[in-house]
Amino acid sequence: MAEVKRQYDASGRREQARRRRRDVVIAARELFESDGFQATTIAAVARRAGVSAESIYKGFGTKAALAKAVFDFVIAGDDEPVAMIDRPETRAVQAEPDVRRKLRLYAAGVAERAARSARVQIMIRDGRHGDETLRATWQTLLDERLTGMTMFARHLLETGQLRAEITEAEIADVLWTYISVEIYELLVLLRDWSPERYAEFVGSGLITALCDPSV
């Protein structure tokens, strides 16, 4: 019985720590989006989250690392410990046999993720000019996006439904460009396109750029 109690207590502590971390990330997101990176202090995040500033430094290390944690949270839509590649929406894209429907399904997911993450991405991108600590964070976002698009490019190439002689690197570059926050920023945030219209644009553009028109 004592052993069972210890296991229960450990599980409860882990869940409590996870909730505190989530509270910090949500508080940081709200302040980053309203006040910007430079104006947001760890002390302000701590006050909003109801924790100590020391605990934030201990859990995240730096404000730039906290910004990356906010991005990871918004791009996934939650704090579940499940990789993007293992999520149901990704598996649905992978399971679709027709490459054109696959790309449209993927574009719909891109629009959903951009709606959650664009402002945080822009904050990190633009903030790096005024805060050196964000330069590495922005580069990490770019590198991670290219890694993900290279994996997706390999998957698309294996369908045998793309343009003849197109390479994995070219596919990855096209994907990497179309899902960039800059396109979402221009069309949705600045030109007031709806998320649905943006998704249609991305899906159609990817189909035109990648698919064999004769198939």
C-alpha positions as CSV (number, residue, x, y, z in Angstrom):
1,M,0.0,0.0,0.0
2,A,2.8,2.4,0.8
3,E,4.4,1.8,-2.6
4,V,1.1,2.6,-4.3
5,K,0.8,5.9,-2.4
6,R,4.3,6.9,-3.5
7,Q,3.5,6.3,-7.1
8,Y,0.3,8.3,-6.8
9,D,2.1,11.2,-5.2
10,A,4.8,11.3,-7.9
11,S,2.1,11.3,-10.6
12,G,0.3,14.2,-8.9
13,R,3.5,16.2,-8.6
14,R,4.3,15.7,-12.3
15,E,0.8,16.8,-13.3
16,Q,1.0,19.9,-11.0
17,A,4.4,20.8,-12.6
18,R,2.9,20.4,-16.0
19,R,0.0,22.7,-15.2
20,R,2.4,25.3,-13.8
21,R,4.5,25.2,-16.9
22,R,1.4,25.5,-19.1
23,D,0.2,28.5,-17.0
24,V,3.6,30.2,-17.5
25,V,3.6,29.5,-21.3
26,I,0.0,30.9,-21.6
27,A,0.9,34.0,-19.6
28,A,4.0,34.6,-21.6
29,R,2.0,34.2,-24.9
30,E,-0.5,36.8,-23.7
31,L,2.1,39.3,-22.7
32,F,4.3,38.7,-25.7
33,E,1.4,39.3,-28.1
34,S,0.1,42.4,-26.3
35,D,3.4,44.1,-25.2
36,G,6.1,42.5,-27.4
37,F,9.2,40.6,-26.5
38,Q,11.4,43.4,-25.1
39,A,8.7,45.0,-23.0
40,T,7.7,41.7,-21.4
41,T,9.7,40.8,-18.3
42,I,10.0,37.5,-16.6
43,A,8.7,39.2,-13.5
44,A,5.5,40.2,-15.4
45,V,5.0,36.7,-16.7
46,A,5.5,35.3,-13.2
47,R,2.9,37.6,-11.7
48,R,0.3,36.7,-14.4
49,A,1.0,33.0,-14.0
50,G,1.1,33.1,-10.2
51,V,4.6,31.7,-9.8
52,S,8.0,33.0,-8.9
53,A,10.4,34.5,-11.4
54,E,13.0,32.2,-10.1
55,S,10.9,29.2,-11.0
56,I,10.6,30.4,-14.6
57,Y,14.3,30.9,-14.9
58,K,14.8,27.4,-13.5
59,G,12.3,25.8,-15.8
60,F,13.1,27.7,-19.0
61,G,16.5,29.3,-18.6
62,T,16.1,32.4,-20.7
63,K,13.3,34.6,-22.0
64,A,14.2,33.5,-25.5
65,A,13.8,29.9,-24.5
66,L,10.4,30.8,-23.0
67,A,9.5,32.4,-26.4
68,K,10.4,29.1,-28.1
69,A,8.3,27.2,-25.6
70,V,5.4,29.5,-26.5
71,F,5.9,28.8,-30.2
72,D,5.9,25.0,-29.5
73,F,2.7,25.3,-27.6
74,V,0.8,27.4,-30.2
75,I,2.0,25.4,-33.2
76,A,0.7,22.2,-31.6
77,G,-2.3,23.8,-30.0
78,D,-1.7,22.1,-26.6
79,D,1.0,20.9,-24.3
80,E,0.5,17.1,-24.9
81,P,3.8,15.3,-25.2
82,V,3.0,14.1,-28.7
83,A,5.2,14.9,-31.7
84,M,3.6,16.6,-34.6
85,I,4.3,13.6,-36.8
86,D,2.3,11.4,-34.5
87,R,-0.7,13.6,-34.2
88,P,-4.0,12.5,-35.9
89,E,-4.1,15.4,-38.4
90,T,-0.6,14.4,-39.6
91,R,-1.5,10.8,-39.9
92,A,-4.6,11.7,-41.9
93,V,-2.4,13.6,-44.4
94,Q,0.0,10.7,-44.7
95,A,-2.9,8.1,-45.1
96,E,-4.5,10.0,-48.0
97,P,-3.6,8.1,-51.2
98,D,-4.3,11.0,-53.7
99,V,-1.5,13.5,-53.7
100,R,-3.7,16.5,-54.6
101,R,-6.2,15.7,-51.8
102,K,-3.2,15.1,-49.6
103,L,-1.8,18.6,-50.3
104,R,-5.2,20.3,-49.8
105,L,-5.6,18.5,-46.5
106,Y,-2.1,19.6,-45.5
107,A,-2.9,23.2,-46.5
108,A,-6.0,23.2,-44.3
109,G,-3.8,22.2,-41.4
110,V,-1.2,24.8,-42.3
111,A,-3.9,27.5,-42.1
112,E,-5.1,26.3,-38.6
113,R,-1.5,26.2,-37.3
114,A,-0.7,29.6,-38.8
115,A,-3.8,31.2,-37.1
116,R,-2.4,30.0,-33.7
117,S,1.2,30.7,-34.2
118,A,1.7,33.6,-36.7
119,R,1.9,36.4,-34.2
120,V,4.4,34.6,-32.0
121,Q,6.5,33.8,-35.1
122,I,6.5,37.4,-36.2
123,M,7.4,38.5,-32.7
124,I,10.4,36.3,-32.7
125,R,11.4,37.1,-36.3
126,D,11.2,40.9,-35.8
127,G,12.4,40.8,-32.2
128,R,15.7,39.3,-33.2
129,H,16.8,42.7,-34.7
130,G,16.5,44.3,-31.3
131,D,17.5,41.4,-29.0
132,E,20.4,39.2,-29.9
133,T,19.1,36.3,-27.8
134,L,16.2,35.8,-30.3
135,R,18.5,35.3,-33.3
136,A,19.2,31.7,-32.4
137,T,15.6,31.1,-31.6
138,W,14.4,32.4,-35.0
139,Q,17.1,30.3,-36.7
140,T,15.9,27.2,-34.8
141,L,12.4,27.8,-36.1
142,L,13.6,28.0,-39.6
143,D,15.8,24.9,-39.2
144,E,12.9,22.9,-37.7
145,R,10.6,23.9,-40.4
146,L,13.0,22.8,-43.1
147,T,13.6,19.5,-41.3
148,G,9.8,18.9,-41.2
149,M,9.4,19.9,-44.9
150,T,12.2,17.6,-45.9
151,M,10.5,14.7,-44.2
152,F,7.2,15.6,-45.9
153,A,9.0,16.0,-49.3
154,R,10.3,12.5,-49.0
155,H,6.8,11.2,-48.3
156,L,5.3,13.1,-51.2
157,L,8.1,11.9,-53.6
158,E,7.2,8.3,-52.6
159,T,3.7,8.7,-54.0
160,G,5.0,8.8,-57.5
161,Q,2.5,11.5,-58.4
162,L,4.7,14.5,-58.6
163,R,6.4,16.2,-61.5
164,A,9.0,14.1,-63.4
165,E,12.6,14.7,-62.2
166,I,11.6,16.9,-59.3
167,T,14.0,16.4,-56.4
168,E,13.5,16.0,-52.7
169,A,15.4,19.3,-52.1
170,E,13.2,21.2,-54.5
171,I,10.0,19.8,-53.0
172,A,11.2,20.8,-49.5
173,D,12.1,24.3,-50.6
174,V,8.7,24.8,-52.2
175,L,6.9,23.5,-49.0
176,W,9.2,25.6,-46.8
177,T,8.3,28.7,-48.7
178,Y,4.6,28.2,-49.0
179,I,4.1,27.7,-45.3
180,S,6.3,30.6,-44.3
181,V,4.8,33.1,-41.9
182,E,5.5,35.8,-44.4
183,I,2.8,34.6,-46.8
184,Y,0.3,34.3,-44.0
185,E,1.2,37.7,-42.8
186,L,0.8,39.3,-46.2
187,L,-2.5,37.7,-47.2
188,V,-4.3,37.2,-43.9
189,L,-3.0,39.7,-41.5
190,L,-2.4,42.6,-43.9
191,R,-4.8,41.9,-46.8
192,D,-7.6,40.4,-44.6
193,W,-7.9,37.1,-46.5
194,S,-10.0,34.5,-44.7
195,P,-8.1,31.4,-43.4
196,E,-10.1,29.4,-45.9
197,R,-9.0,31.5,-48.8
198,Y,-5.4,31.3,-47.6
199,A,-5.7,27.5,-47.3
200,E,-7.0,27.3,-50.9
201,F,-4.1,29.5,-52.1
202,V,-1.5,27.3,-50.4
203,G,-3.1,24.1,-51.5
204,S,-3.5,25.2,-55.1
205,G,0.0,26.6,-55.2
206,L,1.5,23.4,-53.9
207,I,-0.4,21.3,-56.4
208,T,0.7,23.5,-59.3
209,A,4.3,23.6,-58.2
210,L,4.7,20.0,-57.4
211,C,2.3,17.7,-59.1
212,D,2.5,16.1,-62.5
213,P,-0.3,17.8,-64.6
214,S,-0.8,14.6,-66.6
215,V,-1.6,12.4,-63.6
